[in-house]
Amino acid sequence: MEQLGHSLSAGIARLAPGARSGQPQGHNLRGLAGAGLGGVAVIVLSSVLLGAGWMLLPALVGYAVLLAFIRRYLARFYPHPRFGACNAVTLWRAALVLSLLGALLAGQLAGLVLAALATVSLLLDGVDGWLARRSGLVSEFGARFDMEVDAAFGLVLSLHALAGGAPGPEVLLLGLPRYAFLLGGLLWPWMRPELPQRFRRKAICVTQLAVLILLQLPALPREMADLAAWMAIALLLWSFALDMVWLWRHRS
């Protein structure tokens, strides 16, 4: 564990200023390094609370890989001189998702603690965008980062719900549509263009995640779990269908 801690600290330290030309600015790297250390604390604390045991280690390794990707993409898609609290919040949410994945691999499924941590993550989902607008740090990078964290969050929660005995395999329909959509973009060029912003998409995403958190509760009656899951699935598939129709109508 000590060796891994030194390696992770060294990896974060390499995010410090003094980067080569064409890499993220020094202030961005300092902000990323500080937020990165905060994410390590999130993983350690949440993994202890979840009883993830040695699966804390894969979560930390995955987090180090994530930091490396972020460092690379900051230079290409982030035009601002500061990393900002908005992106730090999204990064900490990503760290929590990795902790939930570690708990899943360790066999610590669903339960009240997981539902509580997931609720914190969902509440923070509305904070990062607000901070970005308030601080003038809105960017393509931040929007995409937030969207992909939401998608990973939904997938991990759906796997927890499935492994914990909630509804059935259909619960994966609450976690997989985003990845099916990306696969469709690889197969059919008309699905690749950027979609216009829609409040409907964000509202249904929040509903999807709220239902998935509800499904983590062990005392939830099976009939209520089934009803909530199918209602959320119907909303999610309807939203994706609307987006696909829009893309098809506006194909070049």
Solvent accessible surface area in square Angstrom, and as a share of the most:
residue,aa,sasa,rsa
1,M,137,0.61
2,E,130,0.58
3,Q,146,0.65
4,L,41,0.20
5,G,32,0.31
6,H,120,0.54
7,S,64,0.41
8,L,13,0.07
9,S,59,0.38
10,A,45,0.35
11,G,24,0.23
12,I,6,0.03
13,A,61,0.47
14,R,172,0.63
15,L,6,0.03
16,A,43,0.34
17,P,60,0.38
18,G,78,0.75
19,A,35,0.27
20,R,178,0.65
21,S,120,0.77
22,G,67,0.65
23,Q,43,0.19
24,P,9,0.06
25,Q,99,0.44
26,G,25,0.24
27,H,106,0.47
28,N,3,0.01
29,L,1,0.00
30,R,118,0.43
31,G,28,0.27
32,L,0,0.00
33,A,17,0.13
34,G,44,0.42
35,A,7,0.06
36,G,0,0.00
37,L,102,0.51
38,G,23,0.22
39,G,0,0.00
40,V,32,0.18
41,A,60,0.47
42,V,42,0.24
43,I,0,0.00
44,V,61,0.35
45,L,114,0.57
46,S,4,0.03
47,S,4,0.02
48,V,105,0.60
49,L,93,0.46
50,L,14,0.07
51,G,40,0.39
52,A,2,0.02
53,G,54,0.52
54,W,176,0.62
55,M,24,0.11
56,L,18,0.09
57,L,59,0.29
58,P,55,0.34
59,A,5,0.04
60,L,7,0.04
61,V,78,0.45
62,G,24,0.23
63,Y,0,0.00
64,A,39,0.30
65,V,77,0.44
66,L,44,0.22
67,L,7,0.03
68,A,61,0.47
69,F,105,0.44
70,I,6,0.03
71,R,59,0.22
72,R,143,0.52
73,Y,70,0.27
74,L,1,0.00
75,A,46,0.36
76,R,145,0.53
77,F,72,0.30
78,Y,13,0.05
79,P,96,0.60
80,H,37,0.17
81,P,71,0.44
82,R,118,0.43
83,F,3,0.01
84,G,15,0.15
85,A,62,0.48
86,C,6,0.04
87,N,4,0.02
88,A,10,0.08
89,V,12,0.07
90,T,4,0.02
91,L,0,0.00
92,W,86,0.30
93,R,1,0.00
94,A,8,0.06
95,A,0,0.00
96,L,11,0.05
97,V,10,0.06
98,L,34,0.17
99,S,0,0.00
100,L,0,0.00
101,L,62,0.31
102,G,3,0.03
103,A,0,0.00
104,L,29,0.15
105,L,104,0.52
106,A,37,0.29
107,G,46,0.45
108,Q,83,0.37
109,L,65,0.33
110,A,25,0.19
111,G,21,0.20
112,L,124,0.62
113,V,71,0.41
114,L,1,0.01
115,A,7,0.05
116,A,58,0.45
117,L,27,0.14
118,A,0,0.00
119,T,54,0.32
120,V,77,0.44
121,S,0,0.00
122,L,27,0.13
123,L,127,0.63
124,L,55,0.27
125,D,6,0.03
126,G,50,0.48
127,V,52,0.30
128,D,7,0.04
129,G,28,0.27
130,W,123,0.43
131,L,39,0.19
132,A,14,0.11
133,R,161,0.59
134,R,179,0.65
135,S,50,0.32
136,G,49,0.47
137,L,8,0.04
138,V,90,0.52
139,S,14,0.09
140,E,115,0.51
141,F,16,0.07
142,G,17,0.17
143,A,61,0.48
144,R,109,0.40
145,F,19,0.08
146,D,25,0.13
147,M,78,0.35
148,E,50,0.22
149,V,10,0.05
150,D,11,0.05
151,A,14,0.11
152,A,32,0.25
153,F,0,0.00
154,G,0,0.00
155,L,43,0.21
156,V,10,0.06
157,L,0,0.00
158,S,0,0.00
159,L,58,0.29
160,H,0,0.00
161,A,0,0.00
162,L,59,0.29
163,A,53,0.41
164,G,44,0.43
165,G,50,0.48
166,A,16,0.13
167,P,6,0.04
168,G,13,0.13
169,P,101,0.64
170,E,40,0.18
171,V,0,0.00
172,L,41,0.20
173,L,69,0.34
174,L,0,0.00
175,G,4,0.04
176,L,75,0.37
177,P,15,0.09
178,R,39,0.14
179,Y,75,0.28
180,A,62,0.48
181,F,23,0.10
182,L,66,0.33
183,L,99,0.49
184,G,4,0.04
185,G,9,0.08
186,L,133,0.66
187,L,105,0.52
188,W,127,0.45
189,P,85,0.53
190,W,58,0.20
191,M,10,0.04
192,R,139,0.51
193,P,71,0.45
194,E,143,0.64
195,L,40,0.20
196,P,41,0.26
197,Q,160,0.71
198,R,105,0.38
199,F,171,0.71
200,R,53,0.19
201,R,66,0.24
202,K,78,0.33
203,A,38,0.30
204,I,13,0.07
205,C,24,0.15
206,V,62,0.35
207,T,52,0.30
208,Q,19,0.08
209,L,0,0.00
210,A,45,0.35
211,V,19,0.11
212,L,0,0.00
213,I,17,0.08
214,L,62,0.31
215,L,8,0.04
216,Q,1,0.00
217,L,58,0.29
218,P,102,0.64
219,A,95,0.74
220,L,31,0.15
221,P,70,0.44
222,R,127,0.46
223,E,133,0.60
224,M,103,0.46
225,A,5,0.04
226,D,43,0.22
227,L,113,0.56
228,A,16,0.13
229,A,0,0.00
230,W,126,0.44
231,M,115,0.51
232,A,2,0.02
233,I,3,0.02
234,A,62,0.48
235,L,71,0.35
236,L,12,0.06
237,L,79,0.39
238,W,128,0.45
239,S,4,0.03
240,F,42,0.18
241,A,49,0.38
242,L,69,0.34
243,D,7,0.04
244,M,72,0.32
245,V,67,0.38
246,W,76,0.27
247,L,2,0.01
248,W,122,0.43
249,R,187,0.68
250,H,111,0.50
251,R,111,0.40
252,S,161,1.04
